Amino acid sequence: YIPQNEKTLLGQFIYLCKNPKSFEEKAALVNLAEDYTSYGFAHKTHHNYFLHLRELLKACDIYLVDPRTGYVIYSLGKNLDFGTNLYDGELKDSKLSVAFRKGLAADRTEVSFVDFSNYPGAADKPVSFFSAPVYSYNQLTSVLIVSYTPNLFDDILTTMDMAAGSGSL
């Protein structure tokens, strides 16, 4: 996916192309020394929090999407979906876009779910998405989307099965 927007192209160049980490480890990059942009500063400030959140949630990726423009303004995993536009970009018909639209339409206390399907932004592996609107006071500031692979659910079911077999469930 080659973005048409200059800002998206620059963001992908900095955080994907110049990122020395492997595809699976791109999220480990906190900042690049030469990224003196306002985005670079915000990324450096908040990225460790999202790394910790991913560990707590046992998530695959975490996204923030601008509700006005539809741009994926943050992706922890730094995959090809980083910077894309979910209204009219290459992934406008993807499950990530469905999750964004559901999160956008949700009320403050609602979490939406999009079931597993192969997703191009995750190397065409199956992922599911949970989404929710994010507010600052009464202003909708973004849509938070968290993706999961089937491994998490397999682990939960295996743990439950093992507990049931031991008589401790």
C-alpha positions as MATLAB code, in Angstrom:
seq = 'YIPQNEKTLLGQFIYLCKNPKSFEEKAALVNLAEDYTSYGFAHKTHHNYFLHLRELLKACDIYLVDPRTGYVIYSLGKNLDFGTNLYDGELKDSKLSVAFRKGLAADRTEVSFVDFSNYPGAADKPVSFFSAPVYSYNQLTSVLIVSYTPNLFDDILTTMDMAAGSGSL';
ca = [
       0.000    0.000    0.000;
       1.670    3.173   -1.186;
      -0.009    6.148    0.463;
      -1.036    9.164   -1.585;
      -0.890   11.628    1.312;
       2.513   13.295    1.955;
       2.210   13.124    5.756;
       1.302    9.448    5.608;
       4.178    8.758    3.252;
       6.614   10.559    5.563;
       5.271    8.742    8.641;
       5.569    5.360    6.959;
       9.065    6.208    5.747;
      10.199    7.162    9.259;
       8.439    4.456   11.269;
       8.354    1.573    8.788;
      11.172    1.978    6.255;
      13.780    3.480    8.584;
      12.730    1.215   11.437;
      15.613   -1.273   11.827;
      13.453   -3.831   13.628;
      12.013   -6.917   11.918;
       8.343   -7.000   10.859;
       7.311   -8.708   14.108;
       9.364   -6.322   16.270;
       8.585   -2.921   14.711;
       6.598   -1.911   17.816;
       9.810   -2.015   19.876;
      11.049    1.191   18.221;
      10.306    4.004   20.641;
      11.842    6.840   18.626;
      14.363    7.660   15.963;
      17.039   10.146   16.939;
      16.514   12.221   13.801;
      12.711   12.482   14.120;
      12.285   16.017   15.437;
       8.659   16.306   14.317;
       5.769   17.058   16.675;
       4.557   13.543   15.903;
       7.954   12.137   16.896;
       7.757   13.968   20.222;
       4.220   12.676   20.893;
       5.256    9.171   19.851;
       8.252    9.196   22.189;
       6.060   10.498   25.016;
       3.254    7.921   24.713;
       4.674    4.832   22.990;
       5.945    3.111   26.158;
       2.479    3.442   27.694;
       0.964    1.633   24.695;
       3.654   -1.070   24.866;
       2.689   -1.652   28.495;
      -1.020   -1.589   27.641;
      -0.485   -4.203   24.925;
       1.183   -6.470   27.488;
      -1.670   -5.996   29.958;
      -4.336   -6.664   27.327;
      -2.333   -9.431   25.594;
      -3.160   -7.629   22.352;
      -1.623   -7.890   18.915;
      -1.781   -4.195   17.985;
      -3.270   -0.952   19.273;
      -4.489    1.840   16.987;
      -5.695    5.396   17.381;
      -7.774    6.760   14.509;
      -8.692   10.404   13.983;
     -12.521   10.541   13.844;
     -12.591   13.632   11.606;
     -10.136   12.530    8.936;
     -10.177    8.730    9.291;
      -6.376    8.503    9.400;
      -4.688    5.839   11.532;
      -2.610    8.322   13.529;
      -0.996    5.674   15.731;
      -0.277    1.996   15.332;
       1.785    0.248   17.963;
       2.782   -2.510   15.524;
       3.906   -0.094   12.784;
       2.472   -2.230   10.007;
       1.306   -1.119    6.570;
      -1.957    0.211    8.009;
      -0.108    2.966    9.908;
      -1.127    6.292    8.405;
      -3.769    4.916    6.061;
      -7.146    6.571    5.698;
     -10.057    4.372    6.738;
     -12.608    6.560    4.968;
     -11.149    6.463    1.479;
      -7.712    4.786    1.617;
      -6.535    1.370    0.549;
      -8.054   -0.287    3.637;
     -11.442    1.475    3.528;
     -13.202   -1.892    3.041;
     -11.136   -3.766    5.624;
     -12.211   -5.100    9.003;
     -10.081   -2.372   10.609;
     -12.292    0.176    8.878;
     -15.408   -1.677   10.075;
     -14.045   -1.553   13.644;
     -13.337    2.169   13.261;
     -16.851    2.912   12.044;
     -18.384    0.834   14.832;
     -16.255    2.631   17.416;
     -17.203    5.961   15.885;
     -20.912    5.133   16.160;
     -20.666    3.742   19.699;
     -21.672    5.650   22.795;
     -19.115    6.466   25.503;
     -19.499    3.201   27.404;
     -19.795    0.837   24.453;
     -17.077   -1.445   23.103;
     -17.622   -2.879   19.622;
     -16.329   -6.175   18.256;
     -15.396   -7.291   14.746;
     -14.899  -11.040   14.358;
     -11.788  -12.787   13.067;
     -10.840  -12.526    9.423;
      -7.594  -12.370    7.496;
      -6.335   -8.808    7.633;
      -3.818   -7.349    5.142;
      -2.305   -5.024    7.762;
      -1.283   -8.060    9.830;
       0.433   -9.950    6.991;
      -2.965  -11.415    6.047;
      -3.229  -13.351    9.317;
      -6.578  -13.654   11.105;
      -7.272  -10.935   13.659;
     -10.298   -9.593   15.495;
     -10.847   -6.004   16.571;
     -12.362   -4.288   19.590;
     -13.056   -0.562   19.294;
     -14.321    2.281   21.454;
     -14.584    6.058   21.185;
     -12.122    8.160   23.193;
     -13.330   11.428   24.662;
     -11.608   14.350   26.298;
     -14.368   15.998   28.278;
     -17.221   16.120   25.738;
     -15.022   16.107   22.636;
     -14.520   12.896   20.638;
     -10.746   12.860   20.104;
     -10.084    9.431   18.576;
     -11.244    5.878   18.200;
      -9.170    3.296   20.050;
      -8.908   -0.067   18.312;
      -7.248   -3.146   19.780;
      -6.549   -6.206   17.644;
      -6.137   -9.806   18.748;
      -4.904  -12.965   17.095;
      -6.608  -16.316   17.717;
      -3.668  -17.260   19.988;
      -5.110  -15.303   22.905;
      -8.421  -17.130   22.720;
      -6.657  -20.463   22.244;
      -4.631  -19.769   25.403;
      -7.758  -18.846   27.371;
      -9.626  -21.959   26.241;
      -6.609  -24.179   26.927;
      -6.243  -22.713   30.416;
      -9.967  -23.226   31.068;
      -9.766  -26.800   29.749;
      -6.758  -27.575   31.934;
      -8.481  -26.064   34.982;
     -11.651  -28.070   34.272;
      -9.608  -31.266   33.924;
      -7.939  -30.706   37.274;
     -11.266  -30.213   39.009;
     -10.505  -26.629   40.016;
     -12.884  -24.789   37.686;
];
